[in-house]
Amino acid sequence: MKKKCLLCAKSGLKLFYKINSFPTYFGAIPAKSYRKIKKFPLEVSYCSKCNLVQQSKIIKEKYMNEVYSSEYYNCPSPKKNKIGRREIDKFLNFFSFFNIKKKKILEIASFDGYLLDKIKTNNDVYGCDPSQESKNLKKKYGSKKIKTLFYKKGIYKKKEFDIIIFRNLLEHIYDIKKFLESVKYSLKDNGHIFIDVPNIKAIVNSGSLGVFFHQHISYFSKNTITNVLNLNGFEVKKIYEGNPNLFVYAVKKDAGKKINLKNNDNEFLIKNIKKSKKIKEKILKIFSNKNNSQIALFGMSALATTIVNFLSKKFRDKIVMLIDNDKEKQGKILCGYNKVIAKPKDLLKTDFDKLLVCSYFFKKEIVQSLSLHIKNKKKIILL
C-alpha cells in the first residue's frame, strides 16, 4: 500500500532523505539514559501533488510522547542561558507589529515562559506545556494560568481565547487536522493565531544533513503552511519568511478552503535535494584527512548526532572532544556517542587539529563565542 500525503491524502511521495538508523532523541542526554533511546530508520519525502515535506516512515506517536515526557528530554531554556532568544525576539517583533493588546492569550508549548513574560504586561496570558520547565513556570504563574499537560480539546472552555500562539510545535503534530480543530474550539470567532515553524527552504538551503529527525513529522514552506491553514478553517494574513523559521499570522474562519496544488516548491526541492550528500562528503573528507587525527565537535545538536551515527568507528575514534556552551548540556553525553560534553574553556587545555562547528544557522555567534577559548581560528571548520 502506497503511503499517502499527510496534507492532500494523495499518493506519490518522493523520497529525498534517508538514514538507516537514527535515535528518537538527539543532542545531550544523561549517561544513565544512554541505552534507553531506541533507533529507527528515518525517511523524509515530499508530496508530488502539494509538495508538503514530511516523514514517510513515521514511528508511533505514543512512543514519541514518551520521549517528550522522559527525564532526559531537554530543550535549551532561553531564560536560563539565552540560547534561542534571538528567534523568539524576532517572533515577538512580528507579533508586536499587529499591535493586538489587552487580549486573553494562550501559548501552547509555552515551555519556560520566556515569551509569556514578554507579553503579559498588556495581556491576560496562559500557557500549556508538559515539560519540566513548564512545571517550574507553574510555581510562578499559578495552576490557573499554566497547565502542565499536552494540549487537547476540552482542556479550555469553548471560544475562551482571543489569540492562540504555538511556536515550534506544528511540525511535531501527527494529526494536524485534529490539532487545528482543537485550536479553533478554544479560539473566539475571528480570533487570531500566531505560528512559528521551521522554514523548509532555509533548511534545504543550509545543507539538509542533520536537520531532519523523528520529532518533526512535517516541514513547511510558505506555500504549504498556507495550504494547511486554508484547508482547516484559517485565513492567512501575513507570513514572514525567515532563516531558519516562518512566522505566520492567521484568523479563524467558519469554513476551510481548497488547497492550491499549483505551487512551485518541487522545483526548489528537486534542485537542492543533493545538498545533504555533498555535506556528508565534506565531513567524510575532513575525517579522512591524515593531518586531522584529533577533531573536536562544537554544538551538540541534531547535526552532531547525525555525524556520530554515520561515521565509522575508525573516524569516530578521531573525536577527542565534544563542546557546547549550553550549561544544561555540559557533563552529559551526546546521544549515539558515549562521550562527555565539555565546556568551551576546556578547549584551551586540549590538543586538536580541527574544530567542526555542528550548526548551519548560528555560525557567526558561535565563532564569536569561541574567540576567548581558541587561539588559532584557522582550526575552525564551518559547514
URFEN-V246483 format. One record per residue. PHI is phi in whole degrees, 0 to 359 (* if undefined). OMEGA is omega in degrees with one decimal (none if undefined). NEAR is the number of other C-alpha atoms within 8 Angstrom. Layout:
[[PHI,OMEGA,NEAR] [PHI,OMEGA,NEAR]]
This chain:
[[*,-178.1,2] [285,177.4,5] [291,-179.8,8] [258,-178.9,9] [296,179.2,12] [291,-178.7,6] [260,-174.0,7] [264,176.6,8] [65,178.3,7] [263,176.4,8] [279,176.8,9] [114,177.2,11] [281,-179.4,12] [251,-178.7,8] [290,175.3,10] [223,178.4,9] [209,-177.8,9] [211,171.0,9] [231,-173.9,8] [294,-178.9,7] [211,-178.2,9] [217,-177.2,12] [291,-179.9,12] [285,174.8,13] [227,180.0,10] [226,178.4,11] [90,-172.8,11] [274,176.4,12] [220,172.8,13] [297,-178.0,9] [303,-178.1,8] [293,-178.5,5] [265,-172.0,9] [306,-175.2,11] [269,-179.0,6] [276,-172.3,5] [266,-177.8,9] [274,176.6,7] [241,178.7,8] [221,172.1,10] [297,177.8,10] [237,178.9,14] [233,176.8,12] [237,-178.2,14] [228,169.6,13] [232,-177.9,12] [282,-179.6,15] [287,179.7,9] [263,-176.0,8] [252,176.1,12] [74,174.6,12] [294,175.1,13] [275,-171.2,12] [201,171.1,12] [290,179.2,13] [246,173.5,10] [220,-170.2,8] [278,174.7,8] [278,-172.3,8] [296,-179.4,6] [299,-179.6,7] [303,179.8,6] [292,179.2,8] [296,177.0,11] [296,175.0,8] [293,176.6,8] [296,-179.3,10] [298,-177.1,8] [267,-174.2,9] [285,-179.6,7] [287,-178.4,4] [272,-177.2,7] [293,-174.9,10] [210,171.3,4] [242,178.5,4] [301,-179.5,9] [269,177.8,11] [303,179.7,11] [294,-172.1,7] [279,-170.4,5] [228,174.5,9] [72,-179.1,8] [291,-179.4,9] [93,-177.8,9] [296,-175.9,8] [303,-178.2,7] [290,179.2,7] [293,178.7,9] [294,174.6,8] [296,177.3,8] [296,179.2,10] [299,176.1,9] [297,177.2,8] [297,-179.9,10] [297,-175.8,9] [292,-179.0,8] [303,-176.5,6] [275,170.6,6] [53,178.2,6] [266,-173.8,6] [239,177.1,6] [52,-178.4,7] [239,173.8,11] [270,-170.6,12] [239,172.5,13] [247,168.8,12] [252,175.1,13] [272,-172.8,12] [66,-176.0,11] [283,174.3,14] [53,-175.1,9] [271,175.2,11] [82,-178.7,10] [302,-179.9,10] [290,179.4,9] [302,178.2,12] [299,-177.5,8] [286,-172.7,7] [252,-173.9,9] [288,-175.1,9] [301,-176.7,6] [253,-175.2,8] [218,174.6,11] [262,-167.6,9] [252,180.0,12] [223,179.2,11] [224,179.1,14] [221,-175.3,16] [193,-177.7,15] [274,-172.3,12] [288,177.3,10] [295,177.9,6] [298,178.3,9] [290,176.5,16] [295,175.3,10] [292,179.4,9] [295,-179.5,11] [300,178.9,13] [294,-178.6,8] [278,-173.6,6] [268,-177.2,9] [98,-174.5,8] [290,177.8,8] [285,-177.2,6] [270,-175.0,10] [240,175.4,14] [251,-177.6,11] [263,-177.4,11] [224,166.6,7] [288,-177.4,7] [293,173.4,8] [202,-179.6,7] [299,177.9,9] [103,176.5,7] [294,178.4,6] [241,-179.7,7] [293,177.5,7] [293,178.1,9] [54,-175.8,11] [274,-169.9,10] [246,173.8,13] [280,-176.6,12] [223,171.5,13] [234,-179.2,14] [247,168.7,11] [217,-178.1,14] [247,177.7,11] [52,-178.0,10] [232,-171.7,10] [302,179.9,10] [292,178.6,12] [271,-169.0,10] [282,179.0,11] [284,-179.2,6] [244,-175.2,6] [296,-179.6,8] [300,-180.0,7] [296,-180.0,7] [297,-177.8,10] [291,172.9,9] [296,177.9,9] [294,177.3,11] [298,178.9,10] [297,178.4,10] [300,-177.2,10] [277,-172.5,13] [259,177.6,16] [294,175.7,12] [303,-176.6,7] [61,177.2,7] [290,-172.3,11] [250,168.9,12] [235,175.6,13] [234,-172.6,14] [235,175.2,12] [229,179.0,13] [226,175.2,14] [299,-179.7,12] [267,-174.6,16] [301,179.7,10] [292,176.0,8] [293,179.7,11] [296,-178.7,12] [293,177.6,12] [299,-176.5,9] [292,-178.4,8] [143,173.4,11] [78,-176.4,12] [299,174.9,12] [81,177.4,11] [249,174.7,8] [252,179.4,9] [201,-172.6,10] [299,-175.9,12] [294,-178.8,8] [266,-178.3,11] [278,-178.0,12] [233,177.2,12] [227,-167.5,13] [250,166.9,14] [252,176.0,12] [302,-179.1,10] [290,-174.0,9] [285,175.9,11] [292,175.4,9] [295,177.3,9] [299,179.7,11] [302,-176.9,10] [287,177.3,13] [301,-177.9,14] [294,-173.3,11] [250,170.1,12] [85,174.9,12] [229,176.9,13] [252,-179.0,10] [287,179.2,12] [258,-176.3,8] [202,174.1,7] [229,172.1,10] [258,-176.9,8] [265,-173.9,9] [256,178.5,9] [231,20.9,8] [254,-171.2,9] [243,170.6,11] [257,172.0,16] [251,-173.6,14] [230,172.7,13] [243,-179.0,12] [219,-177.0,13] [237,179.0,12] [293,177.0,14] [234,-175.3,10] [294,-175.4,5] [221,178.6,7] [276,178.5,11] [248,172.8,8] [290,-180.0,7] [273,-179.7,9] [265,-179.4,7] [271,-173.6,7] [257,172.5,5] [263,-172.8,9] [255,179.8,6] [302,-176.2,9] [298,178.5,9] [297,179.0,7] [293,-176.9,9] [295,179.6,9] [300,-178.2,7] [291,-169.3,7] [246,-172.8,9] [292,-178.9,11] [275,-177.0,7] [297,-178.9,12] [297,178.3,11] [295,-179.9,8] [293,177.5,9] [295,178.9,11] [299,178.6,9] [297,178.4,8] [296,179.5,8] [295,179.3,8] [297,177.9,9] [294,177.9,8] [299,-176.4,8] [283,-179.9,12] [276,178.3,8] [294,-177.2,8] [296,179.2,6] [283,179.9,5] [256,-178.4,12] [270,-179.9,10] [227,-173.8,11] [238,175.6,15] [254,176.1,13] [247,177.0,14] [246,177.5,11] [97,-175.4,12] [272,-171.0,16] [247,173.2,11] [297,178.7,12] [294,178.0,12] [298,177.8,13] [298,178.3,16] [298,-178.0,11] [299,-176.8,9] [291,179.7,10] [273,176.2,10] [256,178.2,6] [291,172.8,10] [289,179.0,6] [300,179.4,6] [302,-179.7,7] [283,177.8,10] [299,-179.7,9] [293,176.9,7] [282,-178.7,11] [284,-177.3,11] [261,-174.6,9] [199,171.5,10] [244,-175.9,14] [228,171.5,14] [208,179.1,14] [270,175.2,9] [276,-177.3,9] [298,-179.9,8] [291,-179.1,5] [266,-177.1,13] [296,-178.2,13] [91,175.2,7] [266,178.2,11] [243,178.3,14] [277,-179.5,15] [301,-178.0,13] [94,-178.3,10] [208,-171.5,9] [279,179.3,9] [220,-174.7,8] [286,-179.4,10] [274,-175.3,15] [259,176.5,11] [272,178.6,11] [303,-177.5,10] [295,178.7,7] [290,175.9,9] [298,-177.1,10] [293,-179.1,8] [245,179.9,5] [234,175.0,6] [276,175.4,6] [207,-179.2,10] [269,-179.2,10] [220,172.9,11] [241,-178.4,12] [266,179.2,12] [276,-176.1,13] [266,178.1,13] [202,175.5,11] [258,-166.1,8] [253,-175.0,7] [233,-173.7,7] [298,-177.3,10] [299,-179.6,6] [296,-178.3,7] [293,179.3,9] [300,178.2,8] [297,-179.3,7] [292,-178.7,7] [276,-174.3,9] [302,179.7,9] [278,-169.8,7] [240,179.7,10] [224,-173.5,9] [281,-176.8,7] [248,-177.1,5] [291,178.6,7] [292,178.3,5] [283,-177.8,8] [281,176.9,9] [245,176.7,9] [253,178.3,8] [269,none,8]]
